[in-house]
Amino acid sequence: MDITKTLLLEIDVQNDFCPAYGGGAAGALAVPDGNAVVKPLNELAAAVSGAGGFVAATQDWHPAGHISFASSHPGKKTGDLIYIQGQAGQARLDQGLWPDHCVQGGWGADFHAELDLEPAQLIVRKGYRKALDSYSAFFENDRKTATGLEGWVKGLGIKVILIGGLATDYCVFFSAMDAKNLGFETIIVSDAARGVGLPQGSVEKAVEKMKSAGIVFKTSAELLSGGF
């Protein structure tokens, strides 16, 4: 692996996706054991950047009243599925509903306080359009609106993307599948990712799909032992 052509992509390690830590409250959509991703990501970020590689982080950045919030749809609750109208010429889009989370400028949208962002050269904010959600680091959920990450990565000549963060069955999954489909060698850092598990079995299903697509799973220790 040529580390100078490698990107570590840290997905949505934000307060609203993390259990309570440091005496604070749990996030609105806390991923079980979500805090555990911070240490391996910090170690990898230091190693990757120190060897001439690249680090980027994504940040869910929703306006109040976002379409993905159950509270925006009277009579609906977290876990419900609605259908929204796509842009002209597009089929309707499935939209899962969640608690209000990662509201722009709020505590929940802040990165985990222990996540070291010093090595990061780029932060990608996604989901900031009120009527369109975004799971992937590369595309909004209409699958056409780009976040800009693809152009940045390709402009740097990056060939390999390491992915960790929250959550395995949603934003990590969609980001990894897009990375693979865009032609990058894609590796999930298995000890630096955790899943929501909603609906039941979603984490296992996501892992199976990623492996079937040729996405590789390695631990941070395995990657660090490679010497970069």
C-alpha positions as CSV (number, residue, x, y, z in Angstrom):
1,M,0.0,0.0,0.0
2,D,1.4,3.4,-1.0
3,I,0.5,5.5,1.9
4,T,1.0,8.7,0.0
5,K,-2.0,7.6,-2.2
6,T,-4.1,6.6,0.8
7,L,-7.0,8.4,2.5
8,L,-8.4,7.7,5.9
9,L,-12.1,8.7,5.8
10,E,-13.6,9.2,9.3
11,I,-17.4,9.1,9.0
12,D,-19.7,11.2,11.3
13,V,-17.9,10.7,14.7
14,Q,-20.2,13.3,16.3
15,N,-21.8,13.7,19.7
16,D,-25.3,12.8,18.6
17,F,-24.1,9.4,17.4
18,C,-22.1,8.6,20.5
19,P,-23.0,7.3,23.9
20,A,-22.3,9.5,27.0
21,Y,-18.7,10.2,27.6
22,G,-16.7,12.5,29.8
23,G,-19.6,13.1,32.2
24,G,-21.8,14.4,29.4
25,A,-25.1,13.2,28.0
26,A,-25.6,10.6,25.3
27,G,-26.4,11.7,21.8
28,A,-29.8,11.8,20.3
29,L,-29.0,8.8,18.1
30,A,-26.3,7.1,20.0
31,V,-24.7,4.1,18.3
32,P,-24.0,1.3,20.8
33,D,-20.3,1.4,21.8
34,G,-19.8,4.3,19.4
35,N,-17.1,5.9,21.5
36,A,-14.8,2.9,20.8
37,V,-14.1,4.2,17.3
38,V,-12.2,7.2,18.5
39,K,-9.0,5.6,19.7
40,P,-8.2,3.5,16.6
41,L,-9.2,6.4,14.3
42,N,-6.8,8.7,16.2
43,E,-4.0,6.2,15.9
44,L,-4.5,5.6,12.2
45,A,-4.9,9.3,11.5
46,A,-1.5,10.1,13.1
47,A,0.2,7.2,11.3
48,V,-1.4,8.0,7.9
49,S,-0.7,11.7,8.0
50,G,2.7,11.2,9.5
51,A,3.7,9.0,6.5
52,G,2.4,11.4,3.9
53,G,-1.2,10.2,3.5
54,F,-4.4,12.0,3.8
55,V,-7.2,12.3,6.3
56,A,-10.8,13.6,5.9
57,A,-13.8,13.6,8.1
58,T,-17.5,13.9,7.4
59,Q,-20.0,15.8,9.5
60,D,-23.8,15.4,9.4
61,W,-25.0,19.0,9.3
62,H,-28.8,19.2,9.3
63,P,-31.0,22.3,9.4
64,A,-33.8,22.4,11.9
65,G,-36.9,20.6,10.6
66,H,-34.8,18.4,8.3
67,I,-36.8,15.9,6.2
68,S,-35.1,12.9,8.0
69,F,-36.5,14.0,11.4
70,A,-39.5,12.1,12.6
71,S,-40.6,15.3,14.3
72,S,-41.0,17.0,10.9
73,H,-43.8,14.5,10.0
74,P,-46.8,14.6,12.3
75,G,-47.9,11.2,13.3
76,K,-44.6,9.5,12.4
77,K,-42.0,8.1,14.7
78,T,-38.3,7.0,14.6
79,G,-37.9,3.9,12.4
80,D,-40.8,4.7,10.1
81,L,-40.2,4.9,6.4
82,I,-41.7,7.6,4.2
83,Y,-41.4,8.4,0.5
84,I,-40.4,11.7,-0.8
85,Q,-40.5,13.2,-4.3
86,G,-37.2,13.1,-6.1
87,Q,-36.0,15.8,-8.4
88,A,-37.5,16.2,-11.9
89,G,-37.1,12.9,-13.8
90,Q,-36.3,10.9,-10.7
91,A,-38.3,8.2,-9.0
92,R,-39.5,8.8,-5.4
93,L,-36.9,8.3,-2.7
94,D,-37.2,6.1,0.4
95,Q,-36.6,8.1,3.6
96,G,-36.1,6.6,7.0
97,L,-37.0,8.7,9.9
98,W,-34.8,9.5,12.9
99,P,-34.8,11.6,16.1
100,D,-33.7,15.2,15.6
101,H,-29.9,14.9,15.3
102,C,-26.8,16.8,14.2
103,V,-28.6,20.1,14.0
104,Q,-26.3,22.8,12.5
105,G,-24.3,24.6,15.2
106,G,-25.6,22.5,18.0
107,W,-23.7,20.3,20.5
108,G,-25.0,17.2,18.8
109,A,-23.4,18.1,15.5
110,D,-20.0,18.7,17.1
111,F,-17.3,16.1,16.6
112,H,-16.5,13.9,19.5
113,A,-14.3,15.9,21.8
114,E,-11.6,13.2,21.9
115,L,-11.4,12.8,18.1
116,D,-8.1,14.4,16.9
117,L,-8.9,16.5,13.9
118,E,-5.5,18.0,13.6
119,P,-4.4,15.5,10.9
120,A,-7.5,16.1,8.8
121,Q,-7.1,18.2,5.6
122,L,-10.8,18.2,4.8
123,I,-14.1,18.2,6.5
124,V,-17.2,17.4,4.4
125,R,-20.5,18.6,5.6
126,K,-23.5,16.6,4.3
127,G,-27.2,16.6,4.7
128,Y,-27.5,20.3,4.9
129,R,-30.3,20.6,2.3
130,K,-33.6,20.6,4.2
131,A,-35.4,18.3,1.8
132,L,-32.6,15.9,1.0
133,D,-30.8,13.5,3.4
134,S,-27.2,12.2,2.9
135,Y,-25.7,9.0,4.1
136,S,-22.7,8.7,1.8
137,A,-19.6,10.9,2.0
138,F,-19.7,11.1,-1.8
139,F,-23.4,11.7,-2.8
140,E,-26.6,12.9,-1.2
141,N,-29.4,10.3,-1.1
142,D,-30.8,11.2,-4.5
143,R,-27.5,9.5,-5.6
144,K,-26.8,12.4,-8.0
145,T,-25.9,15.4,-5.9
146,A,-22.2,15.2,-5.2
147,T,-20.6,16.4,-2.0
148,G,-17.4,17.3,-3.7
149,L,-15.3,14.6,-2.0
150,E,-14.8,12.5,-5.2
151,G,-13.2,15.4,-7.1
152,W,-10.9,16.2,-4.2
153,V,-9.8,12.6,-3.7
154,K,-9.2,12.0,-7.4
155,G,-7.3,15.3,-7.7
156,L,-4.9,14.1,-5.1
157,G,-4.3,10.8,-7.0
158,I,-5.6,8.7,-4.0
159,K,-6.0,5.0,-4.8
160,V,-6.9,3.5,-1.4
161,I,-9.6,4.6,1.0
162,L,-9.7,3.4,4.6
163,I,-13.1,4.0,6.2
164,G,-14.2,4.0,9.8
165,G,-16.8,5.8,12.0
166,L,-20.5,5.7,12.5
167,A,-22.5,3.9,11.5
168,T,-21.6,0.6,9.9
169,D,-25.1,0.0,8.5
170,Y,-25.8,3.5,7.2
171,C,-23.2,6.2,6.5
172,V,-20.2,3.9,6.6
173,F,-21.9,1.4,4.3
174,F,-23.0,3.9,1.7
175,S,-19.7,5.7,1.7
176,A,-17.8,2.4,1.3
177,M,-20.0,1.2,-1.5
178,D,-19.7,4.5,-3.3
179,A,-15.9,4.5,-2.8
180,K,-15.7,0.9,-4.3
181,N,-18.0,1.8,-7.2
182,L,-15.9,4.9,-8.0
183,G,-12.9,2.6,-8.5
184,F,-11.0,3.0,-5.2
185,E,-9.5,0.1,-3.3
186,T,-11.8,0.3,-0.2
187,I,-11.0,-1.0,3.3
188,I,-13.2,-0.9,6.3
189,V,-11.3,-0.5,9.6
190,S,-13.3,-3.1,11.5
191,D,-12.5,-2.0,15.0
192,A,-13.1,1.7,14.1
193,A,-16.7,1.2,13.0
194,R,-19.9,0.5,14.9
195,G,-23.5,0.0,13.7
196,V,-27.0,1.2,14.7
197,G,-28.7,-2.1,14.2
198,L,-32.0,-0.6,13.1
199,P,-33.8,-2.6,11.8
200,Q,-32.6,-5.7,13.5
201,G,-29.9,-7.4,11.4
202,S,-29.0,-4.3,9.4
203,V,-25.3,-4.4,10.5
204,E,-24.9,-8.0,9.5
205,K,-26.6,-7.4,6.2
206,A,-24.4,-4.3,5.5
207,V,-21.2,-6.2,6.2
208,E,-22.3,-9.1,4.0
209,K,-23.1,-6.7,1.1
210,M,-19.8,-4.9,1.5
211,K,-17.8,-8.1,1.5
212,S,-19.7,-9.3,-1.6
213,A,-18.8,-6.1,-3.3
214,G,-15.1,-6.8,-2.7
215,I,-14.6,-4.4,0.2
216,V,-11.9,-5.6,2.5
217,F,-12.1,-5.6,6.3
218,K,-8.9,-5.1,8.4
219,T,-8.3,-4.1,12.0
220,S,-6.3,-0.9,12.8
221,A,-3.6,-3.2,14.2
222,E,-3.3,-5.0,11.0
223,L,-3.0,-1.8,9.0
224,L,-0.6,-0.2,11.5
225,S,1.6,-3.3,11.4
226,G,2.1,-2.7,7.7
227,G,4.6,0.0,8.6
228,F,3.1,3.2,7.4
